[in-house]
Amino acid sequence: MASNSIIDFNSEVVTFEAAQAIRQLDETFVGTDSYLGLAYFWAYEYRHYMRDCTMAKRRKVHKRFMQAGLELDGESEEHLDIIETVLDGVTLASGHTVKREEA
């Protein structure tokens, strides 16, 4: 059953302790289908793309990395291609709009 619940982990609705515990739990889910989209898994090179995107987009990138057999914290043209494909057209908090480079 799909849920339309939205939790803003940066709001006052969730206590700091609860948000921290959920992030720590999500760290144990990196590399599994249970990943929630909170914990960092990506290489430093991709920080500007990944830290500003939604949990859903992070989950999608994570899943595609796993499907492609890529190291989650690796760097390659394939990593960047997946990130740009998933985030194509998304305007990040920095104001940058991701545009997928055509090969």
C-alpha positions in Angstrom: 0.0 0.0 0.0 1.4 3.4 -1.0 1.8 6.1 1.5 1.5 9.8 1.0 3.1 10.6 4.4 5.9 13.2 4.3 8.3 13.7 7.2 10.6 16.7 7.0 13.6 15.5 9.0 14.8 19.1 9.2 11.7 20.4 10.9 10.7 20.8 14.5 8.1 18.0 14.1 10.8 15.4 14.5 13.2 15.7 17.4 16.9 15.9 16.8 17.4 12.6 18.6 14.7 10.9 16.5 16.1 12.2 13.3 19.6 11.2 14.3 18.5 7.7 15.2 16.7 7.3 11.8 19.8 8.4 9.9 21.9 6.0 11.9 19.5 3.2 11.1 19.5 4.2 7.4 23.3 3.9 7.4 22.9 0.2 8.1 20.6 0.0 5.1 23.1 1.4 2.6 23.7 -1.3 0.0 20.3 -2.9 0.6 16.8 -2.6 -0.8 15.8 -1.1 2.6 17.8 2.1 2.0 15.5 5.0 3.0 17.3 7.9 1.3 18.7 9.7 4.3 22.3 8.3 4.8 25.1 9.4 2.6 26.5 6.7 0.3 28.0 8.6 -2.6 31.5 9.8 -3.4 32.6 13.3 -2.4 32.7 14.2 -6.1 28.9 14.0 -6.3 28.1 15.8 -3.1 26.6 18.9 -4.8 24.1 16.7 -6.7 23.2 14.2 -4.0 23.0 16.2 -0.7 20.5 18.6 -2.2 18.1 16.1 -3.8 15.1 14.4 -2.3 15.1 11.1 -0.5 13.2 9.6 -3.4 15.9 10.6 -5.9 18.6 9.4 -3.6 16.9 6.0 -3.3 16.6 5.9 -7.1 20.3 6.6 -7.6 21.2 4.1 -4.9 19.0 1.4 -6.6 20.4 2.1 -10.1 24.0 2.0 -8.8 23.3 -1.4 -7.2 21.6 -2.7 -10.4 24.6 -1.6 -12.4 26.9 -3.4 -10.0 28.7 -0.2 -9.2 30.5 0.6 -5.9 28.1 3.0 -4.1 30.9 5.4 -3.2 32.8 5.0 -6.5 33.4 7.6 -9.2 33.1 6.9 -12.9 31.4 8.2 -16.0 28.7 5.5 -15.4 28.1 6.9 -11.9 27.7 10.4 -13.2 25.5 9.3 -16.1 23.1 7.6 -13.6 23.0 10.7 -11.3 22.4 13.0 -14.3 19.7 10.7 -15.7 17.8 10.5 -12.4 18.2 14.2 -11.6 17.6 15.5 -15.2 15.7 18.7 -15.0 15.8 19.0 -11.2 16.8 22.3 -9.7 18.9 21.8 -6.7 19.0 24.1 -3.6 22.1 25.7 -5.0 20.0 26.9 -7.9 21.8 24.6 -10.4 19.4 22.7 -12.7 20.8 19.3 -13.6 21.0 18.7 -17.3 21.9 15.2 -18.6 24.8 15.3 -21.0 23.9 13.5 -24.3 26.6 11.1 -25.4 
